[in-house]
Amino acid sequence: MRKVAQPALMLLIAGVLVTAADAAQDKPEEKEPAYSYSFETTLASKFMWRGQRLTDGWNLQPSGTLGTKGFSVNVWGKLDLQAVSEGDNYYLRGNPDAPGAGGNGLRGKFSEVDLTFSYARELGDVSIEAGTITYILPYNLASCPSTTEIYGAFSFDAVPLAPAARLNVDIDESRDGGKTAVYLELAANHTVALSATRFKSVELSGTVGIASSGFARYCYGSSEGGLHDIGFSASLPLDLGRGWSSRLFLGYSSLLGKYRDFQYINLPDFYAGKAGLPSSYADTLWGGITFTFER
């Protein structure tokens, strides 16, 4: 990935947000709550991040958000429900480097916690958002120190297929390697109405991820950027009433080209001598259910 001028990017994001705020002042003021909050929990069969299968087993992802006047703070965590991942000092059975017989790795532990600070605004039919994300792996701090990204995103919700884009730029750990990690995601979404009583629609989406050489170096030790991954998903939203909603989802993701050779393999399979090549794990089908409460 080529180096990015961080001040210029921040000024660009700030300019967009100021423009949105000015435009909002021209519209009649609408009374809105002083603050909002939401809680969400997702049960997923895999944990996917930018096309990579990071947890090859069931996990629980609780999340909480508090917002006011477009600003919000979110705390998200991932609890491993199966013994499929390891920490710096938490080994799986079968690992020849484990002291003794090993154990359950990160099962039953919050293997990742993310903190997000953001600002969102609607400008006509365009939704914009900018913020920071800090990634913390509590049990892997020695091998993978915490790092922070800034991001900017927009979506055209009223346009057919609701095109959207999101740019994430690492401003922390990746820069120590000499190249800033940048990841761009392009997305499209479409909602199909259903005649069912409970499920009134199905939401379809597709994404394409593009990685810079800095992202490839930071994540894989490679030096080539390019098309990184594609993904497709379908979900069934369900309004449960009293602020509660649910969503069933099914997704497919695939790493592309040279990145397929860098996919993490299933560790229990590896220790048992049954693992294939990394590329054999580069296509993932997963699903789950999400419950959300909003006020």
SVG drawing of the C-alpha trace seen along z (x, -y; Angstrom):
<svg xmlns="http://www.w3.org/2000/svg" viewBox="-49 -27 59 63">
<polyline fill="none" stroke="black" stroke-width="0.4" points="0.0,0.0 1.2,-3.5 1.6,-5.8 -1.3,-8.1 -1.1,-11.7 -3.0,-11.3 -3.6,-15.1 -5.0,-15.4 -7.4,-12.5 -8.5,-13.9 -9.1,-17.4 -11.2,-15.7 -13.3,-13.9 -13.8,-17.0 -14.8,-19.0 -17.4,-16.5 -18.9,-16.5 -18.9,-20.3 -20.7,-20.5 -23.3,-18.0 -23.8,-20.0 -24.2,-23.3 -26.8,-21.6 -28.7,-20.3 -29.1,-23.8 -31.0,-24.8 -33.7,-22.2 -36.4,-22.7 -35.3,-21.4 -36.7,-18.1 -37.0,-17.2 -34.9,-14.2 -34.0,-12.4 -31.1,-13.8 -29.4,-10.4 -29.9,-6.9 -28.6,-3.5 -28.7,0.0 -27.5,3.5 -26.8,6.2 -25.7,9.9 -24.7,12.0 -24.3,15.8 -22.1,16.7 -20.8,20.0 -17.5,18.3 -15.9,14.9 -15.1,13.2 -13.1,10.0 -12.4,8.5 -12.7,11.9 -10.5,13.7 -11.8,16.5 -10.3,15.5 -12.2,17.8 -13.1,21.2 -15.9,22.0 -18.9,20.7 -18.6,17.4 -20.7,14.8 -20.4,11.1 -22.1,8.7 -22.1,5.0 -23.3,1.8 -23.7,-1.7 -24.4,-5.1 -25.1,-8.1 -26.0,-11.8 -26.4,-14.4 -24.7,-12.1 -21.8,-11.1 -21.6,-7.6 -19.3,-5.3 -19.5,-1.5 -17.9,1.4 -17.8,4.7 -16.4,8.1 -16.0,11.6 -16.3,14.6 -15.0,17.8 -17.4,20.7 -15.2,23.5 -11.5,24.5 -10.2,23.4 -7.9,20.4 -4.8,19.8 -3.4,16.9 0.2,16.0 0.1,18.3 -3.2,20.2 -2.6,23.4 -4.8,26.0 -4.4,29.7 -2.1,31.2 0.2,28.2 3.7,29.6 5.0,26.3 2.4,26.3 3.7,26.9 2.2,30.2 -0.7,31.4 -2.1,28.0 -5.7,26.9 -8.7,25.2 -6.9,22.2 -9.2,19.2 -12.5,21.0 -14.6,19.1 -12.5,16.0 -13.1,12.6 -10.4,13.0 -11.1,9.5 -12.5,6.2 -13.0,3.2 -13.7,-0.4 -15.3,-2.7 -15.9,-6.4 -17.9,-7.9 -19.9,-10.7 -22.8,-10.1 -25.0,-12.5 -27.5,-12.4 -27.0,-14.8 -30.1,-14.6 -30.1,-11.0 -26.5,-10.4 -25.5,-9.0 -21.9,-9.8 -19.9,-8.5 -16.4,-9.0 -14.5,-7.8 -11.8,-5.7 -11.6,-2.0 -9.2,-0.5 -8.6,3.3 -7.6,5.0 -6.6,8.7 -6.3,9.2 -4.6,12.6 -2.4,11.9 -0.9,8.5 2.7,9.7 2.2,11.2 -0.4,8.7 -0.3,5.3 -3.5,3.2 -3.8,0.8 -6.1,-2.0 -7.7,-2.9 -9.5,-6.0 -12.3,-5.5 -14.7,-7.4 -17.9,-6.0 -20.8,-7.0 -23.9,-5.4 -26.5,-6.4 -29.5,-4.8 -32.1,-6.1 -30.2,-5.0 -30.9,-1.6 -28.6,1.1 -27.7,-1.6 -24.0,-1.8 -21.7,-2.4 -17.9,-2.8 -15.8,-2.6 -12.1,-3.5 -10.1,-2.3 -6.6,-3.6 -4.4,-2.2 -2.6,-5.0 -0.7,-2.9 1.0,0.5 1.2,0.9 3.2,-2.4 6.1,-0.8 6.7,1.4 7.1,-1.6 3.8,-1.3 0.4,-2.4 -2.4,0.3 -5.4,-0.9 -8.5,1.2 -11.3,0.0 -14.7,1.8 -17.3,1.2 -20.8,2.5 -24.2,2.8 -27.5,3.7 -31.0,4.6 -34.2,5.4 -36.8,7.8 -40.3,7.5 -41.9,10.8 -45.5,11.7 -44.9,13.7 -46.5,12.6 -43.4,12.6 -40.6,12.0 -41.6,9.1 -38.4,8.8 -35.0,10.3 -32.0,8.1 -29.2,9.0 -25.8,7.5 -22.5,7.9 -19.0,6.5 -15.6,6.2 -12.5,5.5 -9.3,3.8 -6.1,4.0 -3.0,1.8 0.5,3.2 0.7,1.9 -2.3,3.9 -0.8,7.0 2.5,6.4 0.8,5.9 -1.5,8.8 0.5,11.3 4.1,10.2 3.4,9.8 4.1,6.7 1.5,6.8 -1.8,4.9 -4.9,5.4 -8.4,7.1 -8.5,8.8 -11.9,10.5 -15.6,10.7 -18.6,11.4 -22.3,12.0 -25.0,12.3 -28.7,12.6 -30.6,11.7 -34.1,11.9 -35.0,9.1 -37.8,9.6 -39.4,6.9 -40.1,8.4 -41.7,5.2 -40.9,3.0 -37.6,2.0 -36.4,5.6 -35.6,7.0 -33.8,10.0 -32.0,11.0 -31.2,14.4 -28.2,14.2 -26.2,16.4 -23.0,15.3 -20.3,16.4 -16.8,14.9 -13.8,15.7 -10.2,14.4 -8.9,13.6 -5.8,14.4 -2.5,14.5 -4.3,13.7 -5.9,17.2 -2.5,18.6 -2.4,16.5 -5.7,17.8 -5.4,19.0 -6.0,22.8 -8.0,24.6 -5.6,25.3 -7.2,28.4 -7.0,29.9 -3.4,28.8 -2.3,30.4 -4.1,33.6 -2.3,33.7 -5.6,33.3 -5.3,29.7 -5.1,29.0 -3.4,26.0 -4.3,22.5 -6.2,21.9 -8.5,24.8 -9.8,22.6 -10.1,19.4 -13.8,19.9 -16.2,19.7 -19.9,20.2 -21.3,19.1 -24.4,17.9 -26.0,16.9 -28.6,14.8 -28.6,11.3 -30.8,9.9 -30.9,6.1 -32.6,3.7 -32.7,0.0 -34.0,-3.1"/>
</svg>
